């Protein structure tokens, strides 16, 4: 049995006047859905991505939505110099940064016995190391201001085992640990750090990178009999970015309907 997704919810000005930077925000996945929801909720959003054409297309869509073109930053988050330029673009556009959403990540499928060093290191560099680089840059901006929020994108695989996903699961578990430790360090300055942990959000890119058989198996594990819409994950990210979650830090919020 599959329970249909609810109607797309109306905006409620949860981020009115806030400035937000979203990494890996081009395309059709959680990143773009998050950027779109942040714009709808009243934020001035800077979007970044590695892919120039998709980044431009995402900016055009957001411009149509708000009537204001978002600042954009082409960035490979595995390169520190490019991360610094991305933050410079975001801060120059608004004077400060209220929210960072770390969405960049890379998956893949390989059993441990067959996995190469290159496969292991590439997934960890994009998914974990880049989250560290961006979190470090954000904290250096937010802690002196004594204000700010970071929301990381983890995964239920940080908790649950899945064959062929050791590198991705290890990276996402690392994102969870980074979130908790950074939250403790930043709390005294009034800066909050949390993460979402989605199980399965369906979008066209996922169909290109995952077999139909595996997608069907993953959907079957969901209590609602369907994958999440990317905007359903984005809604939780917006909540964590907003003042409605003011007492939450160091938390990993599962966005999932998985059952054993």
N, C-alpha and C positions, 0 to 999 in steps of 0.2 A: 504494500500500500504506500502511495506517495501523497504527502500533504503538500498542497500547492504553496508557493511563496506568497506572503501577504502583499498587499498593495505597497508601492513605494511611499514611504512616509513623508509628510510635509516637513519643511524646515521650521526650526523653532529658535533661530538666532543664538544657538548654543556657543558659537565662536565669534560673535559680533565684535569687530574691532581687533581681533587677534591676527597675528602674523604667523604663517605656517610654512614650513619647508617639507616637501614630500619627495623622498628619493624613489627612483624607479617608478615614476608616475605616468609614463606613457603607456600606450597599449590599452588593453581591455580588462586587466585584472584588478586586484585589490588596490594597487597604487593609484590608478586613475580614478577608481570608484571613491577612494578616500579624498583625493584632490577635489573631485566634484562635490562630494558631500560637504567638505570644508568651505568651498565657495558658497554653496547653498546656505550654509549656516552663518555666513557673514564674514568669513575670514579673507584676508589678502594672502593668497597662496603662491609661493614660488615652487615651480615643478622642475624636477631634474630627471635625466635619464641618460643612458649610454647611447641610445639610438636617435640620431638627429631627426630623421624624417618622422618617426613616431612621436617624438617630443613636439615637433612643430604641429602635427595633427592634433595632439592633445591640447596644446595651447589655443588652437583655433576653436576647438569645441568649448573650452572654458570661457573664451572670449564671447562666444555666442550666448553662453549661459548668463554671464554677469555684465556684459557690455564693457568689460575692462580686460585688457590683455594681461595675463599673468607673467611675471618675470620668469625666465627660463635659464637653466644652466646645464649645458652638456657636460656630463661627468662620468668618469670611470671611478667608482668608489673604492677600487683597489689601489688607487694612486693618490698618495697624500696631497700632492700639489694640486690635483684636480679637486679634491675634497675642500681644500682651503679656498679655491676659487669659487666653488659652489656656495659656500657660506658667505663669501664676500659679496656675491651677487644678491643673495637673499637679504643680507643686512643693508646693503646699499639701497635696495628698493624700498625699505621701510624704516630704516634706522635702528631696528632691533629685531630679534626673533623670539616669539613667544613659544612656539611649538615646533619640534622636529618629529617627523614620522619616518623611522628607519624601515623602509619596505624592501630594499634591494636584497635579493637572494638568488641562489642558483641551485637547481636540483640535478638529478641524474639517477640512473639505476645501474648498479654493479655490485655483485657479491664481494665480500671482503677478500676471499681467496683470489679473485680475479681482478681486483681493483688496482690501478696503477697509482704511484705517488702523485702523478700529475692530476688524475681525477680527484683524489682525496684533497690535495692542496688547493685546487681551483675552487671546489665547493666551499671549503673552509674560508678561503680568502674573500670570496664574494659575500658569503652569508654571515660569517662570524667576524672576521677581521675588519671588514668594511663597516659593520655595525659599531665595532669598537672605535674606528677612526672617526666616524660621524658623531658618535656619542661624546667622544673626547672634545671634538671641536665645539659641539653645542654646549657642553658643560663649561668650557673656558669662556664662553659668551654669557651663559645664563647665571653662573654662580656669582660673578661680580655684580650682576644686576639684582641678585637675590629673587629671581623669578624665572619660571620657565617649566615646560613639560616636554618630556621625551616619551614617545610611544614606539616600541619595537614590535616587529612582526616575527613571532616565533612559529611554532607548529606543535600539534599534538604529538608529532613524532619525537619531540624532545622528551616526552614521557613514555610513549608506546613504541614497541619494536615493530619493524616491518622489514622483511627480507629485501636486500638490495639497496637499502637506504642508510647504511651505517654512516657514511660521510655527511649526509644531509641531517640525519637525526643527531649526530654528534655536534654539528654546527648549531642546530636549533637549541639543543640542550645548553650549549655554551651561551647562546643569546639570552636564555632564561637566567643563567647564573650571572652574566654580565649585568642584566637588568636589576637583579636583586642587590648586587654589590654596589653598583653605581647609585642606586636609590638610597642606600644607607649613607654613602659619602656625601650626597647632595642634599639630604633632608634638612640639615641645619641651615642651609641657605634658602630653603623654601622652594627648591627645585624638585619636581616629582618625576620618577622614571617607572613606567609600567610596560607591559607587553600584552598583546593578544596572541592566542594560540589557536589558530583555525584548524579544523580537520580537513574539510574539502570544500573549496569554493570553485564553482564551475565557470570557466570562461574559454573562449576560442583557443587561446595559446595552450591551455592544458590539453585540449584534444590533439594538438600537434605533437606534444611531447610525451603523451601517455597512451598506452594501448587501450582499446575499447574494453578488453577483458578486465584489465586492472581497474579502470574507471567504474565498470559495473560492479566489481567486487567491493570497491571503496564505498560506492553509493549504498550497496546492500547493508553496510555496517551502520548506516545512519538511521536513527530511530524514526526520523520523518520520511525516510524513503527517498530522499533527494539530497543533492549537494546544496550548500549555501549559495545564494547570489553574492557576488563580490560586495555589493552595497550593504549586505547584512553584516559582513565583517567590518566594513567601513563605518557603520553606525556605532559599533562598539569602540572603534578607534576614536571617533569624534567624542564619544562620552568620556573616554579617558583623557582626551586633550582638553576637555571643558572643565569649568569650575564645579560641575556636578559631581566630579570624582575627587574633590579637594582633599579628602582624607586618605586617598589611596596612593601608596607608593610601594615599589618593590613587588607588585602583584603581577601574576600571570593569569590573565582571564581567558578561559577556554571558550572559544566560539565554535561549538560543536553540538551535534545531537547523537554522537556515537554511543553505541551500547556494546557490551562485551561480546 
